[in-house]
């Protein structure tokens, strides 16, 4: 197995574990999250980049929820 394949296999294992952890808590990852994970597996994003994008996504969701609550 070449280095790229080994890295992808390792990253895929990390993603499988992350998804399993979410599902164990009753959370189904959204397609946008799975797309980020896929980009990580294929080496397009680092783990740190995925983390930063996930934090930004959470911030945006919270802002939208807060904005909706203020309008109600």
Backbone as JSON, one array per atom type, in Angstrom:
{
  "sequence": "XXXXXXXXXXXXXXXXXXXXXXXXXXXXXXXXXXXXXXXXXXXXXXXXXXXXXXXXXXXXXXXXXXXXXXXX",
  "N": [[0.86, -1.18, 0.0], [0.64, 2.15, -0.91], [1.84, 5.37, 0.31], [-0.11, 7.42, 0.07], [-2.48, 5.95, -0.16], [-2.45, 4.67, 2.3], [-2.69, 6.87, 4.01], [-5.23, 7.78, 3.26], [-6.76, 5.57, 4.01], [-6.36, 5.62, 6.76], [-7.48, 8.11, 7.38], [-10.09, 7.62, 6.56], [-10.87, 5.74, 8.43], [-10.84, 7.32, 10.75], [-12.95, 9.06, 10.14], [-15.08, 7.24, 9.92], [-15.24, 6.45, 12.59], [-15.88, 8.89, 13.8], [-18.4, 9.43, 12.68], [-19.79, 7.19, 13.63], [-19.69, 7.74, 16.38], [-21.3, 10.04, 16.49], [-23.74, 8.95, 15.59], [-24.22, 7.14, 17.63], [-25.07, 8.83, 19.56], [-27.46, 9.53, 18.64], [-27.44, 11.3, 16.54], [-27.62, 12.28, 13.22], [-25.35, 12.84, 10.75], [-25.35, 15.71, 8.66], [-25.63, 16.09, 5.06], [-23.81, 18.09, 4.16], [-21.85, 18.04, 6.12], [-20.89, 15.43, 5.85], [-19.81, 15.74, 3.34], [-17.65, 17.44, 3.88], [-16.14, 15.69, 5.45], [-15.55, 13.79, 3.5], [-13.92, 15.26, 1.8], [-11.77, 15.58, 3.52], [-10.92, 12.9, 3.81], [-9.97, 12.45, 1.24], [-7.78, 14.05, 1.18], [-8.01, 16.73, 0.59], [-8.57, 18.55, 2.54], [-7.19, 19.42, 5.72], [-7.18, 17.98, 9.03], [-7.36, 20.04, 10.88], [-8.42, 22.07, 9.26], [-10.94, 21.0, 8.67], [-12.02, 21.03, 11.24], [-12.08, 23.81, 11.72], [-13.87, 24.64, 9.72], [-16.14, 23.27, 10.56], [-16.61, 24.52, 13.03], [-17.19, 27.09, 12.1], [-19.49, 26.54, 10.66], [-21.2, 25.73, 12.74], [-21.34, 28.15, 14.15], [-22.65, 29.74, 12.27], [-25.12, 28.42, 12.14], [-26.06, 28.79, 14.75], [-26.25, 31.6, 14.79], [-28.23, 31.98, 12.85], [-30.37, 30.71, 14.09], [-30.67, 32.29, 16.36], [-31.3, 34.73, 15.2], [-33.72, 34.07, 14.0], [-35.22, 33.56, 16.3], [-35.33, 36.06, 17.44], [-36.98, 37.38, 15.71], [-39.39, 36.21, 16.12]],
  "CA": [[0.0, 0.0, 0.0], [1.47, 3.36, -0.96], [1.61, 6.33, 1.4], [-1.39, 8.1, -0.14], [-3.54, 4.99, 0.16], [-2.41, 4.48, 3.75], [-3.25, 8.07, 4.63], [-6.67, 7.77, 3.01], [-7.34, 4.51, 4.85], [-6.33, 6.12, 8.13], [-8.47, 9.18, 7.47], [-11.41, 7.0, 6.44], [-11.13, 5.12, 9.74], [-11.17, 8.43, 11.66], [-14.28, 9.53, 9.76], [-16.05, 6.21, 10.33], [-15.37, 6.53, 14.05], [-16.59, 10.14, 14.12], [-19.81, 9.24, 12.31], [-20.34, 6.22, 14.58], [-19.89, 8.45, 17.65], [-22.48, 10.88, 16.34], [-24.91, 8.1, 15.5], [-24.44, 6.56, 18.95], [-25.77, 9.86, 20.34], [-28.72, 9.81, 17.97], [-27.25, 12.4, 15.6], [-27.31, 11.89, 11.85], [-24.6, 13.94, 10.1], [-25.94, 16.32, 7.47], [-24.83, 15.88, 3.85], [-22.71, 19.05, 4.09], [-20.8, 17.55, 7.03], [-20.31, 14.26, 5.21], [-18.99, 16.23, 2.22], [-16.39, 17.89, 4.47], [-15.39, 14.48, 5.82], [-15.07, 13.18, 2.26], [-12.77, 16.08, 1.35], [-10.68, 15.23, 4.44], [-10.43, 11.56, 3.44], [-9.24, 12.54, -0.03], [-6.6, 14.9, 1.33], [-8.26, 18.11, 0.18], [-8.6, 19.35, 3.76], [-6.53, 18.85, 6.88], [-8.07, 17.82, 10.18], [-7.55, 21.39, 11.43], [-9.33, 22.8, 8.37], [-12.28, 20.46, 8.89], [-12.45, 21.57, 12.53], [-12.39, 25.23, 11.56], [-15.09, 24.74, 8.92], [-17.24, 22.8, 11.4], [-16.9, 25.59, 13.99], [-17.85, 28.17, 11.36], [-20.84, 26.04, 10.36], [-21.97, 25.81, 14.0], [-21.57, 29.57, 14.42], [-23.68, 30.2, 11.34], [-26.39, 27.82, 12.54], [-26.49, 29.48, 15.96], [-26.66, 32.96, 14.41], [-29.51, 31.9, 12.15], [-31.39, 30.37, 15.09], [-30.87, 33.46, 17.2], [-31.97, 35.71, 14.37], [-35.12, 33.62, 13.88], [-35.88, 33.7, 17.6], [-35.56, 37.49, 17.67], [-38.08, 37.8, 14.86], [-40.64, 35.58, 16.59]],
  "C": [[0.9, 1.23, 0.0], [1.04, 4.34, 0.13], [0.25, 7.01, 1.27], [-2.54, 7.18, 0.26], [-3.6, 4.75, 1.66], [-3.02, 5.67, 4.47], [-4.77, 8.11, 4.45], [-7.36, 6.72, 3.87], [-7.42, 4.97, 6.3], [-7.39, 7.2, 8.34], [-9.89, 8.62, 7.4], [-11.8, 6.36, 7.77], [-11.54, 6.19, 10.76], [-12.6, 8.91, 11.39], [-15.34, 8.51, 10.17], [-16.31, 6.26, 11.83], [-16.16, 7.78, 14.46], [-18.08, 10.0, 13.83], [-20.47, 8.26, 13.27], [-20.6, 6.87, 15.95], [-21.12, 9.34, 17.59], [-23.75, 10.03, 16.35], [-25.24, 7.44, 16.84], [-25.19, 7.53, 19.86], [-27.09, 10.25, 19.69], [-28.65, 10.95, 16.97], [-26.89, 11.84, 14.24], [-26.59, 13.05, 11.18], [-25.31, 14.42, 8.83], [-25.05, 16.05, 6.25], [-23.64, 16.84, 3.73], [-21.54, 18.62, 4.98], [-20.11, 16.35, 6.41], [-19.43, 14.67, 4.03], [-17.65, 16.76, 2.73], [-15.51, 16.7, 4.84], [-14.79, 13.81, 4.59], [-13.86, 13.94, 1.73], [-11.55, 15.81, 2.23], [-10.07, 13.88, 4.05], [-9.57, 11.63, 2.19], [-8.07, 13.51, 0.0], [-6.78, 16.34, 0.89], [-8.26, 19.07, 1.36], [-7.82, 18.63, 4.85], [-7.56, 18.69, 8.0], [-8.38, 19.19, 10.8], [-8.52, 22.2, 10.57], [-10.77, 22.31, 8.54], [-12.84, 21.02, 10.2], [-12.87, 23.02, 12.42], [-13.69, 25.42, 10.77], [-16.31, 24.28, 9.72], [-17.62, 23.87, 12.44], [-17.63, 26.74, 13.3], [-19.29, 27.78, 11.03], [-21.72, 26.15, 11.6], [-22.31, 27.25, 14.35], [-22.69, 30.1, 13.54], [-25.06, 29.67, 11.72], [-26.94, 28.54, 13.77], [-26.96, 30.91, 15.66], [-28.03, 32.95, 13.74], [-30.64, 31.58, 13.13], [-31.7, 31.56, 15.96], [-31.65, 34.53, 16.43], [-33.44, 35.35, 14.21], [-35.89, 33.78, 15.16], [-36.2, 35.16, 17.9], [-36.74, 37.99, 16.86], [-39.43, 37.29, 15.38], [-41.31, 36.35, 17.69]]
}
